[in-house]
Amino acid sequence: MNLQSEKLARAAEARSVKREQPSLGTHYWFYPALEKPTGSIILIHGYRGNHLGLSSIAGALTDFDVFIPDLPGFGLSAELASEHTIEAYSEWLSRFIAALNLPEKPMLLGHSFGSIVVSHHAANADDFSLLILENPVSAPALKGPKAAMTLLAKTFFKFAEQTSEKTGNKILKSWPMVRGMSIVMTKSRNRKLRSWVHQQHDTNFNDFASRRVAIEGYRASISSCVADFAARFKTPVLVIAGDKDDITSVAQQRSMFELIQSPKRLQIISGVGHLTHYECPQQVADLISSFATESGRT
């Protein structure tokens, strides 16, 4: 029996159209609605991933026109000339949305590291209709449930930066590191699903342009968090989190959520952690659709 997540990813691939914004060096994928679209949504993936990480959600959002770019320096997109900071990624996002030239403001979703990027953008822009934060990094990295792992990761990246380019890339792309991360973060007990998630990480987690991108992106990922921007959100906000998330605890999600002054909804999904986009993409898509309807965006 095929896994739902895999089936949704394949369905998304079947309807995808690869596009490019040459002025930004950005490659993105367009997933047109199967019938008349009820709206448009842009999905921003996490650190070290690419557009494929969110394709299962795109496969489930059949009523929407979906756009998923590879972030600068990841996948097929060119790296930035400047340092890869949250501010630089936010500026890129502004230009990406403008270049799409959509007839109506799109919804905007950010997963994990992408949640910090879209939050910085949301605190400073009004070119989108509502904000979805999936597994947001809502608290400082060193205060998360796995703070000790964060300290270890900082040491790991520092060592990768101080050695040669060739050795540094080898360290950053080492299979034990990728598989270990995948094992820790995958919470499902379904062996087939776990195997598929590991395969996705093996295939896509090292899809970055250079050591510089990987190191600067990591620094950006721990430099700020969603809570830094939450009080400045102006559009409706949907927060989706797993109750077993190793990056941000439920208590930290609730604390960030209380800072939001605009219309909002918090949905905690039981039995999953940081990988809701892999482990329960249909549920995530259903939450997005219902929230868009409740907010009058469809």
Summary of the structure (lengths in Angstrom):
residues: 298
radius of gyration: 17.7
end to end distance: 34.0
largest distance: 53.3
contacts: 1035
relative contact order: 0.16
helix: 49%
strand: 15%
